[in-house]
Amino acid sequence: MNSLNGIRILDLSRVLAGPWCTQTLADLGADVIKIERPGQGDDTRGWGPPFLQDADGRDTAESAYFLATNRNKRSVTCDIASPGGQALVRDLVRHCDVFVENFKVGDMARYGLDYASLREVNPSLVYCSITGFGQTGPYRERAGYDYAVQGMGGLMSVTGERDGQVDALGEPLAGGPQKVGIAVADLFTGMYATVGILAALRHAERTGQGQHLDMALLDTQVAVLANLGANYLVSGQVPRRAGNAHQNIVPYQVFEVARRPDGQPDHVILAVGNDSQFARFCDLAGQPELATDPRFARNADRVRHRETLVPLLEIVMKTRGKAQWLSALEAAKVPCGAINDLAEVFADPHVQARDMVDEWAHPHHAGLRLVASPLKMSGTPVRHDMPPPQLGQHTEQVLAEVLGLPSEQIEALRQQDII
């Protein structure tokens, strides 16, 4: 038994924020019916390469991007731009608990599929809209993409090397703002939407009344500025890019260590979180006097004297190699870490022991491996079904099971290009 058994979700979202939300709900056991455009499907089906390859090494129509965000779902094709498709969606809504969409503001109303219309069909419906800027405000009609939102929401202003930084050879490091390597505004919005939907479902269970969730990427990006947002609001000082260093904790950054045997640079992450950890680090580094120096004894002092302390530590860190430092720091219970590429991530014995990769006998690829859900629940484990291998694979099954449509009526819908 899964946590959300018995909850049915009609998913009209595509690309990332919406599908990430509904994938999490599907992992928890909800029956997610993914509505896709006939003949084309979710945009991300074509976002490759890489594409999944068949047994002969030929690309299939399934991109890795699509596979990453649509496990545990059922794919149904339906042309919601047609009156027949709109009627079909309204019929499905009668049998669903949640409706998720990420169309532009106003599109759902044009189709008669907005919250005001659908709550007349199902008063307990939890309706979640995900857009770049929300349903209100001066930017409401703008298209909102993760990249732009990372910029507008302040994240890029605090991500990237500090201006004026130089490398070990004295060469200037590339300055300027940087986006995060994954679409974090989308992903965080998807997760916040998941939380909101679960709370709204609880409310609907108690009262019988649904509600409309208005989720915006920009809202989420502003929210997850977290301590940096608070830093600005409390102090009035605009935080700047700090490279791989922490704004409020020192030493908490990447340090170069002794070079590898082949002469290539190597690095470790040192993440000292409190004064006792700093004292232990200084002892194992052979610099105990730093921990009692009044400039460095407390974290607040270390932050104020960052420009003095960090160069001293850079010299010390280069005296040992990565393996030596990691072993010594872990033994002293000083937080630290390697910087792994993805091959190293998935080869890591701890990642493997935590079952962070699922494997399926996919019809096109016998040993399909994808990242698993991180949720681990003792009483209601998550589902582990593969993403739908074919566009519209479950159309007939869902229409027969949920709506009770006979095969001849389903075929008539197909002949009209509604499904």
N, C-alpha and C positions, 0 to 999 in steps of 0.2 A: 504494500500500500504506500502510495506517495502522498506528500502533504496536500497537494491541490487536486487530488482525484475528485472528479465530479464537476470541476470548474471548466467551462468551455470558453475559449477566447477566439473572437473573430479578428484576424490580424490583417489589416489593410496597409501595413507599413512596409517600407522597403529600404534598402541600403544598410544603415548601421544602427542608429539610435533606437528606432522602433524594433527592428529585428533582434537587437541585443536584449531589449526588455522582454520580448515575448519568448526568446530562447531561454532566458532564466526561468520564466514562468513555466515553460514546457519542461525544463529540467526538473522542476518541483512537482510535475505530474499533471499540469493542466493540459487539456486537449486543445492545442493551438491549430486552428484552421487558417492557413496562410493563403490569402486571396492574391492571385497573380494574374497579370494581363495575358490573355490568350496569345500564344505564338511568341511571346517575348519574355514574360516573367519578370521577376525582380531584376532591376538594373545590374546588380552585382553578379548575376549569372554570366555576364559577358566581361566582367572586370578581370581580365588576365592578359597574358600569362602571369603566373602558372595556372594551367588547367589540369584537372585530374586526367591521367593517362590510362588507356585501356591496356589489356594484356599484351597488345602488340606495340605499345609505346606511342600510340597516337593520341592526340589531344581529344578529350570528350568536350561536351558543352558545359561542363561543370567547373567553375572557377574555384580556386582555393578560397577566395574571399567569400563567395556564397556558402561554401561548406562550413566556414568558420562561424557563421551567425545563424544557422537555421536547423540545428539538430532538434530531434524530437517533435518535428512539426509535420502536418499533413498539407500537401499542396493541392489547391483547388483553383482552376482557372475560371475567371468571370470578368466580363467586360462591363465595368461599372459605369462607363460612359454611355451605355445603352439603357433605355427604359427597362428592358427585360432583365439586364444585369442588376440594375438598381432594385427592382422588385425581388430578385433572388436574394440579394444581400439583406433586404428588410425581412424576408421570410426567415433567413438564418438568424438574424438578430433576436427573434422571438425565442430562440432556443440557446442563446448565449448569455454569459454573465459579464463579459468584458469585450469592448470594442476598441481597437488601437489603430490610429491613423497618423500619418505624417505628411499629409498633403498641404499645399499652400492654404493660407487663411482664406476662407470663402469657398474653396473648391467643394467641400463636402455639402455645403448648403446648396450649391448649384445642382448637385446630384440628389438632393433630398435625403442625404445621409448624415446630416449634422446632428448634434446632440439633441437639439430641440425637437427635431423630427423623430429621431429614434426612441426617445424616452416615451413618446406617445405609443410606440409599439411595445416597449419593454421598460416600465417605470423603474425597475431595479438595475438597469444597465449601468455599469461603470464604463464611462467613455473617456478615453485618454487621447488627447491631441498633442503631438510632438512637432514643434516648428523651431525655426532658428531664433525667433524673437517674441513668440507668444501671440496670443489672440488680441492683445491690447497694446497701446503705446505707438509712438510715431514710426517705429520700424516694422510694425506688424505685417506689412505686405511684402517686405523684402525676403528674398531667398536667403536662407542662412545655412552656411556650410561650416564644418568644423574648423577648417583652416582660418577662415575669416573671423570666426568667433574666438579662436585662440588669440588672435590679434586684438580684436575689439574688447575682449574681456580681460585684458591685462596679462595673460599668461606669457605671451611672447616677450613682453617687456622685462620679465624677470627670468627668462630662459636663454641661455647662451653664455659665452665667455664674457668676462668683464672687459670693457674697453681699456686699452693700455696694457693688457697682460702680454707676457712674452713666454716662450717655451724655454726648455733647458739650454738651448743654444743661443738664446737671446733674440730669437726671431719673433716678430709680433704674431700673436694668435688671432685667428679670425674673430673679429668682434661682430656686433650687430645682433638683432633679435633672432631667435630660433623657435620653430614650432617643435612640439614634442613628437617623437618618432611614431606614435600611434595617435588615432583620432580620439583624444581623451575627452573632449567636450561631448562628442557623440556617446562615448561609452559611459561617462558619468551620468549623462542625461538618461540613458537607458536604465541605469541602475536606480536613479532617483524615481523614474517612472514606475519601476517594479515595486519599490517601497510604497509609493502613493497608491498604486492599484491594490496592493494587499490591504492597506488601511481602508480604502474605499469599499472593498469587498466585505470587510468586517462590519463596516457601517451598514451596508446593504443587508447583511444577514440580520442585524439587530432591528432595522427600521423598515426594510423593504424598499428603500429609496436609493437609487443610484445617484451618480453625480458626474460632473465634467472635470477632468484633470487637464489643466493648461500647462504643459511642460515646454520650456524654452531652453535652447542650448545656451543662450547668453546668460539667462538667469543662473543656470547651473554653473557656468564657467566663473561667474562672479562669486557664487557661493563657495566653490572649491579653491578660491584664493586663500581661504582658511586663515592661517596665522599671518600671512603677508597682507591680506585685506585688513585684518585687525591692526597690524603694525601701522598701516597708513592712517586708518581712522583714529587710532589712539594718539599717534605722534604728529600727524600732519606731514610726515616726510615720505616722499615717494620712494619705495624700494627699487633698487637697480639690479641689473643682472649680476649674479655672483658666481657664474661658472658652475663648477661642481662643489662649491662651498655652501654651507647652510647660512641663512641670514641671521639666525639667532643663537647658534651654538658653535663653539670653536674648541678643539679641532674636529670638524665634521665635513670631510671632503675627500677628494681623490688625491693621493700622493704618488709621485713617481718613486720607484724602488730601484735596487740594483738591476742592471740590465740582464737580459736572458743570455744564456751561453752563446747564442748566435749574434749577440750584440744589439738585438732589438729592445726598445724601451719596454718596461713593464710597470704595472700600477696596481695599487690596492686602494680599497675604500677604508678609511679610518673614521669611525662614527662614535666619538666619545660623547656620551649623553649627560654625564654629571661629573662632579668634582672628584669623587672617589675613583671613577674609571680613569680620569686624567692622571691621578696619582699613580695608579697601577701601570698605566702606559709609560709614564716617566721612569718608573723603576725598571721595567723590562727594557726600556730604550737606553738605560745607563745615564739618564739625566734627571735624577731625583730632585735636584735643586730647582727645576722648573716648577714643580708642584708647590713649592713653598714660596716662590717668588711672588711678592704682593701684586705684581702686574698680571699674574696668571693663575693665582690660587683659586679664584672663583670663576664660574663661567662668564658672568657679567664683565669681570676684569679681562678675561681672554677675548671677549668680543670687542671690547674697547681697544685692546692692544693687539688685535689680529695681525696688523701689518708688521709688528715686531716678532710675534711668536711664530707665525707660519713659516717664514724663511729659516728659522732655527730648526723647525721640525723637518723641513724639506731636506736639509743636510743630513739629519739623523736617519731619515727614512731610506736614503740611498745607500746606507751602509749594509743593508741585507737584501736578499732576494725575496720574491713574492711568497714562496713556500715557507721560508723561514719566518717572515713576518706573520703570515696567517696562522701558522702553528703556535707561535709565541703569544699572539694576541688572543686567540681562542682559549689557550690554556689559562691566560690571566683574566678571562671573561671580560675582555674589552671588545665591544662590537666592531666587526670588520667584515670585509668581503672581497671576493674576486670580481672582476668585470668580465662576464662570460658572453661569448657570442651565442647564437641560438643553437648551434651544434653542441656546444658545451652545456647549455641549459638542458637539452633533452637527453644528454648522456649523463647528467648528474645523478648519482645514486640516490640522493634524497628525493629529487623530482620523480624518479622512477618508483621509489618506494611509496610515494604518495599517490601513485596511479593517476598522474596528470596527463596521460595519453590514453584515449580510447581507440580500439581497433575493431573494424567491422569487415564482414565479407560482402563488400559492395559489388553490385552486378558488373561494374566496369573495372573494378580494381579490388582483387581479393583481399588485400591487406591494407585497406584504407586506414590511416592513422591520423587522428585529429586531436587537438587539445581538449581535455575533459573539463567538466564543471569543477570548480574548486570547492563546491559545497559538499560537506561530509556530515551526514545526519545519521544518528544511531538508530532512530526509530522509523523514519520515513526516508529511505535513501532516494537519491535522485535517479532519474531515468537515463538510459544510455542507448537511445535509438539514433540511427544515422540520419543526416539530413535527407529530405526527399530526393531520391536519385533522378526523378523525371519531373519536368514541368507538368502540373495538372495530374500527377500520379493518383491522387486520391479523390478526384472530382466525383466520379460515379459513386464511390463508397460513401462519401460524406453526404451527398444529396439523397441517396437511398436511406442511409442510417439516420440522419438528422431530420430530413424533411419527409421521408417516406415516399419519395418520387419513384414511380415505376420506370423501368428501363426505356420504354418507348417515349416517355416524357423527357427523360434525360437526353435521348437521342434527338428529340425535336429541338431542345435548347442548343445542342451542338450544331444542328443544321442551320440555326439562325445566327450562329457565331457569337452566342451569348456566353458559352463556355468553350 
